[in-house]
Amino acid sequence: MKVLLINNCHYRRGGADIVYLNTAQLLKEKGVEVVFLSFNDERNIATGDREYFLEKGNKLNQIRNYFCNPSAAKQIEKIIEIEQPDIAHAHLMWGGITASVVSVLHKHNIPIVHTVHDYRMVCPAYTFRNGKGMICEQCKNEQFFQCIRNKCSKESLLLSALMALEMYYRNKKWHSATVLDGIIYVSKFAKQKHEEIDPRFAACQNMVLYNFSTVGEQFEPANKDGDYYLYYGRLSGEKGVKTLIKTFSRFPGLRLKVVGTGPIEMELKTTAGSNIDFLGYKTGSELYDLVRNSRFVCVPSEWYENNPMTIVESYSLGVPVIGANIGGIPEIVKVGVTGFLFESGNSESLEAAIQQSKAVSEQQYGEMKQQAFSFAKENFNSKPYIDRLLGFYNDIINK
């Protein structure tokens, strides 16, 4: 089998990109040939496989390509002629590579499946948050003008209009539920939300497949109890880091380490207490040493988080989680077993969860670490992941 993997980014920018690159590695270990289509960037990771990259072009071309990318369609023709893939698997492609590649793939009878990492198929701003940072589902039934009215993209009228127009254009020309041959949801919540917002998605062949991590195979869980709490990820509004910093500032006796960068980094630093350390961007063994030696990892999201790699990786290293009760998080955080939940955006509720985490005995904490590790082994392990993924590929190809 030969698989064409498609993603707007060919380096480790976020969770979706990590899954895209790690999936390629798993496929190769199974003897599957892999070909890549992405954009050229100096940060791209060399894989040693056949890679086809697109140029982003000037600003005018980028605006046109946001809706329909003729260069991507042309490149797909070239890839098909040279590589003859059996199936295409797209991760992030909207607003970059775009669905313009789907028509070409179907012309050559090559099916395409898509892993849903966000809500871009039903929400123009892809996070179900309006410009004020509140949960918003007003674009239901293709009322995408609400995105403009609510300035859902960075409180910008122009950006919000661009995203809304792209959704109207895409749904008219290539509605995802009708042109995709298969959809992979990474949480039950995401599947339910897509089908609730647009019932046409229920008719598309799909599966729920949690993200996976191999960090548990590379790093051993820590033997000792951690003496600090940890947040790692993007420092932006939807991640709930403001609420986290505000709450931990009321616990001067607890240490919180914050790993990551983002648009609100300086604002967070000016409001943080002396018990909060900002460590900047970390990756590889330096990052995972911080994770496995922490007491709890905090995931305070204030959007419909899907299947956070933060939790997947933390569990894989035997670290329990304090997570917001929103999106796909409550599917995988079992209260008192693998962690604690709190009401998203509610500082008092988060404070109560932190108090709960402080109150666990040494024996209870050891059991929580073991339960987190066991949950990861059962649900986030690479072997069942790749077996189920290949089974889905074969079902789609045979159909």
C-alpha positions as CSV (number, residue, x, y, z in Angstrom):
1,M,0.0,0.0,0.0
2,K,1.1,3.5,-0.7
3,V,-0.4,6.4,1.3
4,L,-0.3,10.1,0.4
5,L,-0.2,12.2,3.6
6,I,-1.4,15.8,3.3
7,N,-1.0,18.6,5.8
8,N,-0.5,22.4,5.6
9,C,2.5,22.2,7.8
10,H,5.5,19.8,7.6
11,Y,7.1,20.6,11.0
12,R,6.0,20.2,14.6
13,R,3.9,23.4,15.1
14,G,1.0,21.8,17.0
15,G,-0.8,18.6,17.9
16,A,-2.2,17.9,14.5
17,D,1.2,18.3,12.9
18,I,2.7,15.9,15.4
19,V,0.0,13.3,14.6
20,Y,0.6,13.7,10.9
21,L,4.4,13.1,11.2
22,N,4.1,10.4,13.7
23,T,1.5,8.6,11.7
24,A,3.9,8.5,8.8
25,Q,6.5,6.8,11.0
26,L,4.0,4.1,12.1
27,L,2.9,3.5,8.5
28,K,6.5,3.0,7.5
29,E,7.1,0.6,10.4
30,K,4.2,-1.5,9.0
31,G,5.9,-1.6,5.5
32,V,3.6,1.0,4.0
33,E,5.1,3.5,1.5
34,V,4.5,7.1,2.4
35,V,4.5,10.2,0.2
36,F,4.0,13.8,1.6
37,L,2.3,16.9,0.3
38,S,2.8,20.1,2.3
39,F,4.2,23.6,2.0
40,N,7.8,24.6,1.7
41,D,9.2,26.1,4.9
42,E,12.7,26.4,6.4
43,R,11.4,24.6,9.5
44,N,10.3,21.5,7.6
45,I,11.5,18.1,9.0
46,A,13.4,15.9,6.6
47,T,11.8,12.4,6.6
48,G,13.8,10.6,4.0
49,D,10.6,9.9,2.1
50,R,9.2,11.3,-1.2
51,E,8.2,14.9,-0.3
52,Y,6.3,17.3,-2.6
53,F,6.1,20.9,-1.4
54,L,4.1,23.9,-2.5
55,E,5.3,27.5,-2.4
56,K,3.1,29.9,-0.4
57,G,3.5,32.7,-3.0
58,N,2.9,36.4,-2.5
59,K,0.0,37.9,-0.4
60,L,-2.4,38.1,-3.3
61,N,-1.8,34.4,-4.2
62,Q,-2.2,33.4,-0.6
63,I,-5.6,35.1,-0.5
64,R,-6.7,33.2,-3.7
65,N,-5.2,30.0,-2.4
66,Y,-7.1,30.3,0.8
67,F,-10.2,29.5,-1.1
68,C,-8.9,27.3,-3.9
69,N,-5.3,26.3,-4.6
70,P,-4.7,25.6,-8.2
71,S,-1.0,24.9,-7.5
72,A,-2.0,22.1,-5.1
73,A,-4.3,20.6,-7.7
74,K,-1.5,20.7,-10.3
75,Q,0.9,19.1,-7.8
76,I,-1.5,16.3,-7.0
77,E,-1.7,15.5,-10.7
78,K,2.1,15.2,-10.7
79,I,2.1,13.0,-7.6
80,I,-0.5,10.7,-9.0
81,E,1.4,10.3,-12.2
82,I,4.7,9.5,-10.5
83,E,3.7,7.8,-7.2
84,Q,0.2,6.3,-7.9
85,P,-0.9,6.2,-4.3
86,D,-3.7,3.9,-3.2
87,I,-5.3,6.4,-0.8
88,A,-4.8,10.0,0.4
89,H,-5.0,11.0,4.1
90,A,-5.4,14.7,4.9
91,H,-4.9,16.3,8.3
92,L,-5.0,20.1,8.2
93,M,-5.7,21.2,4.6
94,W,-8.5,23.9,4.7
95,G,-7.3,27.4,3.9
96,G,-4.0,26.1,2.5
97,I,-3.8,23.1,0.3
98,T,-7.6,23.3,0.2
99,A,-10.2,20.8,-1.1
100,S,-9.1,21.6,-4.6
101,V,-7.1,18.4,-4.4
102,V,-10.2,16.2,-3.8
103,S,-11.5,16.6,-7.4
104,V,-8.2,15.5,-8.9
105,L,-7.9,12.5,-6.6
106,H,-11.5,11.4,-7.4
107,K,-10.8,11.8,-11.1
108,H,-8.2,9.2,-10.7
109,N,-10.3,7.0,-8.4
110,I,-8.1,7.6,-5.4
111,P,-10.1,7.9,-2.1
112,I,-9.3,10.5,0.5
113,V,-9.9,10.4,4.3
114,H,-9.6,13.3,6.7
115,T,-8.6,13.4,10.4
116,V,-10.6,16.0,12.2
117,H,-8.3,17.9,14.5
118,D,-10.5,21.0,14.9
119,Y,-14.0,22.2,13.8
120,R,-13.1,23.9,10.5
121,M,-15.7,21.9,8.6
122,V,-18.6,23.4,10.7
123,C,-17.2,26.6,12.2
124,P,-15.4,29.3,10.1
125,A,-13.2,30.3,13.0
126,Y,-12.7,26.5,13.8
127,T,-12.9,26.8,17.6
128,F,-16.6,27.6,18.3
129,R,-15.5,30.8,20.1
130,N,-16.6,34.3,19.1
131,G,-14.6,37.5,19.2
132,K,-15.2,37.9,22.9
133,G,-13.8,34.5,23.7
134,M,-17.2,32.9,24.5
135,I,-18.4,29.5,23.3
136,C,-20.6,30.2,20.1
137,E,-22.5,27.9,17.8
138,Q,-24.5,30.6,15.9
139,C,-23.1,29.4,12.5
140,K,-25.3,26.3,12.7
141,N,-27.3,25.6,9.6
142,E,-24.7,27.4,7.5
143,Q,-25.3,30.8,9.0
144,F,-21.7,31.7,8.5
145,F,-22.4,35.5,8.4
146,Q,-22.6,35.2,12.2
147,C,-18.8,34.8,12.2
148,I,-18.5,38.3,10.6
149,R,-21.1,39.8,13.0
150,N,-19.4,38.4,16.0
151,K,-15.8,39.1,14.7
152,C,-14.9,35.5,15.7
153,S,-11.4,35.5,14.2
154,K,-9.1,37.6,16.5
155,E,-11.9,40.2,16.8
156,S,-11.1,41.3,13.2
157,L,-13.9,42.1,10.9
158,L,-11.7,41.5,7.8
159,L,-10.3,38.1,9.0
160,S,-13.8,37.0,10.1
161,A,-15.2,37.9,6.7
162,L,-12.5,36.0,4.9
163,M,-13.2,32.9,7.0
164,A,-16.9,33.1,6.6
165,L,-16.7,33.6,2.8
166,E,-14.3,30.6,2.5
167,M,-16.9,28.4,4.3
168,Y,-19.7,29.6,2.0
169,Y,-17.4,28.9,-1.1
170,R,-16.2,25.5,0.2
171,N,-19.6,24.2,1.2
172,K,-21.0,25.3,-2.2
173,K,-18.2,23.6,-4.2
174,W,-16.9,20.8,-2.0
175,H,-19.0,20.2,1.0
176,S,-16.8,18.0,3.3
177,A,-19.6,15.5,4.1
178,T,-20.1,14.7,0.4
179,V,-16.6,14.8,-1.0
180,L,-14.6,13.0,1.7
181,D,-14.6,9.2,1.4
182,G,-13.9,8.8,5.1
183,I,-13.7,10.9,8.3
184,I,-11.5,10.1,11.4
185,Y,-12.7,11.8,14.5
186,V,-10.2,12.0,17.4
187,S,-13.0,12.2,20.1
188,K,-16.6,11.1,20.5
189,F,-17.4,14.7,21.3
190,A,-16.1,15.9,17.9
191,K,-18.2,13.3,16.0
192,Q,-21.3,14.2,18.0
193,K,-20.8,17.9,17.5
194,H,-20.2,17.7,13.7
195,E,-23.3,15.6,13.2
196,E,-25.4,17.9,15.5
197,I,-24.3,21.0,13.6
198,D,-24.7,19.5,10.2
199,P,-26.5,16.1,10.0
200,R,-25.0,15.4,6.6
201,F,-21.9,14.2,8.3
202,A,-23.7,11.2,9.8
203,A,-23.9,9.7,6.3
204,C,-20.2,9.8,5.7
205,Q,-18.2,6.7,6.6
206,N,-16.3,7.5,9.8
207,M,-14.6,6.2,12.9
208,V,-13.5,7.6,16.3
209,L,-9.7,7.1,16.8
210,Y,-8.0,8.7,19.7
211,N,-4.6,10.3,19.1
212,F,-1.6,8.2,20.0
213,S,1.8,8.9,21.5
214,T,5.1,7.0,21.5
215,V,6.7,9.0,24.4
216,G,5.8,6.2,26.8
217,E,8.0,3.9,24.7
218,Q,10.9,6.4,24.7
219,F,10.8,7.7,28.3
220,E,10.1,5.8,31.6
221,P,7.5,7.3,34.0
222,A,9.2,9.0,37.0
223,N,9.8,6.9,40.1
224,K,9.3,9.8,42.5
225,D,6.3,12.1,43.1
226,G,6.6,15.5,41.4
227,D,6.8,18.7,43.4
228,Y,5.3,21.1,40.8
229,Y,2.3,21.4,38.5
230,L,2.8,21.9,34.8
231,Y,1.1,23.6,31.9
232,Y,2.6,23.1,28.4
233,G,1.2,24.4,25.1
234,R,0.3,27.5,23.3
235,L,-0.1,30.7,25.4
236,S,-3.4,31.9,23.9
237,G,-6.8,32.8,25.1
238,E,-8.7,29.7,24.2
239,K,-6.2,27.5,26.1
240,G,-7.5,29.0,29.4
241,V,-4.0,30.0,30.7
242,K,-5.3,33.3,32.1
243,T,-7.6,31.4,34.4
244,L,-4.8,29.0,35.4
245,I,-2.4,31.8,36.2
246,K,-5.0,33.8,38.1
247,T,-5.9,30.7,40.2
248,F,-2.3,29.5,41.0
249,S,-1.5,33.0,42.2
250,R,-3.7,32.2,45.1
251,F,-1.6,29.2,46.0
252,P,1.8,30.7,46.9
253,G,3.0,27.4,48.3
254,L,2.5,25.5,45.0
255,R,4.9,25.8,42.1
256,L,3.5,26.0,38.6
257,K,5.8,25.7,35.5
258,V,4.6,27.1,32.2
259,V,6.1,25.8,29.0
260,G,5.3,27.4,25.7
261,T,5.0,30.7,23.9
262,G,2.1,32.6,22.4
263,P,0.3,36.0,21.9
264,I,-0.6,36.5,25.5
265,E,2.8,35.5,27.0
266,M,3.8,39.0,28.2
267,E,0.4,39.7,29.7
268,L,0.5,36.4,31.7
269,K,4.0,37.3,33.0
270,T,2.8,40.6,34.4
271,T,0.0,39.0,36.4
272,A,1.7,35.8,37.6
273,G,2.7,35.3,41.2
274,S,6.3,34.5,42.2
275,N,5.4,30.8,42.4
276,I,4.9,30.6,38.6
277,D,7.9,30.0,36.3
278,F,7.8,30.7,32.6
279,L,10.3,28.4,30.8
280,G,9.6,29.3,27.2
281,Y,9.5,26.8,24.3
282,K,10.7,23.2,25.0
283,T,10.8,20.1,23.0
284,G,12.1,16.6,22.9
285,S,13.7,15.0,26.1
286,E,13.9,18.4,27.8
287,L,10.1,18.8,27.5
288,Y,9.2,15.2,28.4
289,D,11.5,15.3,31.5
290,L,9.5,18.3,32.7
291,V,6.2,16.3,32.1
292,R,7.2,13.1,33.7
293,N,8.6,14.8,36.8
294,S,5.5,17.0,37.4
295,R,2.9,16.1,39.9
296,F,-0.1,17.1,37.7
297,V,-0.4,18.5,34.2
298,C,-3.0,21.2,33.8
299,V,-5.3,21.5,30.7
300,P,-7.5,24.5,31.4
301,S,-9.0,24.8,28.0
302,E,-11.8,27.3,27.3
303,W,-12.9,25.9,23.9
304,Y,-14.2,22.6,22.6
305,E,-10.8,20.8,23.0
306,N,-10.8,17.7,20.9
307,N,-8.3,15.0,22.0
308,P,-5.4,17.0,23.5
309,M,-2.0,15.7,22.9
310,T,-1.1,17.2,26.2
311,I,-3.3,14.6,28.0
312,V,-2.2,11.8,25.6
313,E,1.4,12.4,26.4
314,S,1.0,13.0,30.1
315,Y,-0.8,9.8,30.6
316,S,1.8,8.0,28.5
317,L,4.3,9.2,31.1
318,G,2.2,8.2,34.1
319,V,1.2,11.8,35.0
320,P,-2.4,12.5,36.1
321,V,-4.2,15.6,34.8
322,I,-6.4,18.5,36.0
323,G,-8.6,19.3,33.0
324,A,-11.5,21.6,32.1
325,N,-14.8,19.8,31.8
326,I,-15.3,20.8,28.1
327,G,-15.1,19.2,24.6
328,G,-13.4,15.8,24.5
329,I,-11.6,16.2,27.8
330,P,-14.1,14.6,30.1
331,E,-14.0,11.5,27.9
332,I,-10.5,10.8,29.0
333,V,-10.2,12.3,32.5
334,K,-11.7,10.1,35.1
335,V,-12.3,12.0,38.3
336,G,-10.3,10.7,41.2
337,V,-8.8,7.9,38.9
338,T,-6.7,9.6,36.3
339,G,-7.1,13.2,37.4
340,F,-9.7,15.9,38.3
341,L,-12.1,18.1,36.3
342,F,-13.3,21.6,36.8
343,E,-15.8,24.0,35.1
344,S,-14.1,25.6,32.1
345,G,-13.2,29.2,32.7
346,N,-14.3,29.1,36.4
347,S,-11.4,30.0,38.7
348,E,-13.2,28.9,41.8
349,S,-13.9,25.5,40.3
350,L,-10.3,25.2,39.3
351,E,-9.2,26.1,42.8
352,A,-11.4,23.3,44.2
353,A,-9.8,20.8,41.8
354,I,-6.4,21.9,42.9
355,Q,-7.4,21.5,46.5
356,Q,-8.6,18.0,45.6
357,S,-5.2,17.2,44.0
358,K,-3.4,18.4,47.1
359,A,-5.5,16.2,49.4
360,V,-4.7,12.9,47.8
361,S,-2.6,10.6,49.9
362,E,0.7,9.2,48.8
363,Q,-0.9,5.8,48.1
364,Q,-3.8,7.4,46.2
365,Y,-1.4,9.5,44.1
366,G,0.6,6.4,43.2
367,E,-2.6,4.6,42.1
368,M,-3.6,7.7,40.0
369,K,-0.2,7.6,38.2
370,Q,-0.6,3.9,37.5
371,Q,-4.2,4.4,36.2
372,A,-3.1,7.2,33.9
373,F,-0.4,5.0,32.5
374,S,-2.8,2.1,32.0
375,F,-5.4,4.3,30.3
376,A,-2.7,5.5,27.9
377,K,-1.5,1.9,27.2
378,E,-5.1,0.9,26.4
379,N,-6.3,3.9,24.5
380,F,-3.3,5.9,23.2
381,N,-0.9,3.0,22.2
382,S,0.6,3.1,18.7
383,K,0.0,-0.6,17.9
384,P,-3.8,-0.7,18.1
385,Y,-3.9,2.8,16.5
386,I,-2.0,1.8,13.4
387,D,-4.0,-1.5,13.1
388,R,-7.3,0.3,13.3
389,L,-6.1,3.0,10.8
390,L,-5.0,0.4,8.3
391,G,-8.3,-1.4,8.7
392,F,-10.1,1.8,7.9
393,Y,-7.9,2.5,4.9
394,N,-8.7,-1.0,3.5
395,D,-12.5,-0.5,4.1
396,I,-12.4,2.8,2.2
397,I,-10.3,1.4,-0.7
398,N,-12.4,-1.7,-1.0
399,K,-15.6,0.3,-0.9
